[in-house]
Amino acid sequence: MPNPVLNNFGRAAGGNNQPPSATQLQGMFDKPAYTGPRPNERYLTLDDVVLRTGAMLATVLAAGAIAWVALPDRLYLPVVIISAMAGLGLGLFMSFTMRVSAATALIYSVFEGVLLGAISHVFEQRWHGIVIQAVTGTVLVAAGMLFVYKIGAIRVTPKFTRIIVGATIGVFGLMIVNLIAYLFTPGGLGLRTGGPLAIVFSLVCIGLAAMNLVLDFDMVEQGIRRGAPQKFAWYASFGITVTLIWLYIEILRLLGYSRR
């Protein structure tokens, strides 16, 4: 949301964007001079985040490939439900407790990989070649957003962050209402039926996921600048992975609509 993960990460790294009070300034003045990092203390680096994000994405791909090849058709629905619920529960736990370790991050990646593998296989059976198109689209969008962020074409300001946060919360609220509406009427609100409204909704979701990636990149950069401890590397990687998974699913949906 900008994903709730990296919101907390930014705050923990000192990124609340609030000017210090007079008392805080006096406390800073009274502190002893900086004498360098403590022994055995390591700060967050870009390499830490890149390596851990790569490990999580590799785990997602491996688990997805196994689910694609080895999962019998009769088990697709229960596996999708179980992996989705397990991934959601573990993801919410890590997001709001900020307790992300190598074990929990990789277990989450396994759940999401199984989920994506099962869903992708169903899409591929119906529309050949759609999965490679969705993967390619996800990579291109992520690379494009990283490029425009690095050249300063998009500046992450407090106003920009508020707009993206509000829009993302609104979209997820609509998803929940649409899911509830399925219980009372076929197709719910029409946000996932493949019609013109569904196409527009998916385009909005893709745009928001892309903007959330920009917020994720900025949160990581701010954490590195402020000297966040290395332990936040898994947390940051988890946040980026969440956004990439959302982006892939929405691109896959949109491609499915266009094939109908």
Secondary structure, 3 states (H helix, E strand, C coil): CCCHHHHHHHHHCCCCCCCCCHHHHHHHHHCCCCCCCCCCCCECCHHHHHHHHHHHHHHHHHHHHHHHHHCCHHHHHHHHHHHHHHHHHHHHHHHHHCCCCHHHHHHHHHHHHHHHHHHHHHHHHHCCCHHHHHHHHHHHHHHHHHHHHHCCCCCCCHHHHHHHHHHHHHHHHHHHHHHHHCCCCCCCCCCCCCCHHHHHHHHHHHHHHHHHHHHHHHHHHHHHHCCCECCHHHHHHHHHHHHHHHHHHHHHHHHHHHHC
